Amino acid sequence: MPIKKNESKKIIEKGKKRELIVVKKEEINLPLDKNAICPKCGNQGAYWEAAQTRAADEPETKFYICAKCGHRWREY
């Protein structure tokens, strides 16, 4: 509805709604490499998985997740 020249509308801002999202820590079902050392916290032990990210004639890439801090890194 348009506002006429002699009318004015007052906009009242109500309190903003906030949502709380709780994320549960997922269990990691990956093998544990006890010799891998985290570059972030220095912890010895990380979960890993391998994936072929490049050409088939090149070695696979290993992705690691630190068992202590959750830092992720990869090795080619």
C-alpha positions in Angstrom: 0.0 0.0 0.0 1.6 3.3 -1.1 2.2 6.1 1.4 0.3 9.4 0.8 2.1 12.7 1.0 0.5 13.7 4.4 1.0 10.2 5.9 4.1 8.6 7.3 4.8 5.1 8.4 7.0 4.2 11.3 9.1 1.1 11.0 9.7 -0.6 14.3 12.5 -3.1 14.2 11.8 -6.1 16.4 14.5 -8.1 18.1 16.5 -10.3 15.8 15.8 -14.0 16.0 18.8 -16.1 16.7 19.2 -19.8 16.0 21.6 -22.1 17.8 22.9 -25.0 15.7 24.5 -27.8 17.6 26.9 -30.0 15.6 27.6 -33.4 17.0 31.1 -34.7 16.6 31.1 -37.5 14.1 32.9 -40.7 14.7 35.7 -41.3 12.3 35.8 -44.8 10.8 39.1 -44.5 9.0 42.4 -46.3 9.7 44.8 -44.8 12.2 48.4 -44.2 11.2 50.3 -44.0 14.4 53.5 -42.7 12.7 51.9 -39.6 11.1 52.8 -36.4 12.8 50.4 -33.4 12.7 52.0 -30.3 11.3 49.8 -28.0 13.4 49.9 -29.5 16.9 52.8 -32.1 16.7 50.5 -35.0 17.8 51.6 -38.4 16.7 48.7 -40.3 15.2 46.2 -39.4 12.4 43.4 -41.0 10.6 43.9 -41.3 6.8 42.3 -42.2 3.5 43.7 -42.5 0.0 42.3 -41.1 -3.2 43.4 -41.0 -6.8 43.3 -37.3 -7.4 45.6 -37.2 -10.4 46.3 -39.3 -13.5 46.2 -43.1 -13.0 50.0 -43.4 -13.7 50.8 -41.2 -10.7 50.7 -42.2 -7.0 47.5 -41.7 -4.9 47.1 -38.8 -2.5 46.8 -39.5 1.2 44.5 -37.3 3.2 45.1 -37.1 7.0 43.0 -35.9 9.9 44.8 -35.4 13.2 43.4 -37.6 16.0 43.9 -34.8 18.6 43.1 -31.4 17.0 41.2 -32.4 13.8 43.6 -30.6 11.5 43.5 -31.8 7.9 46.4 -32.1 5.5 47.5 -34.2 2.5 50.6 -35.9 1.2 51.2 -36.6 -2.5 
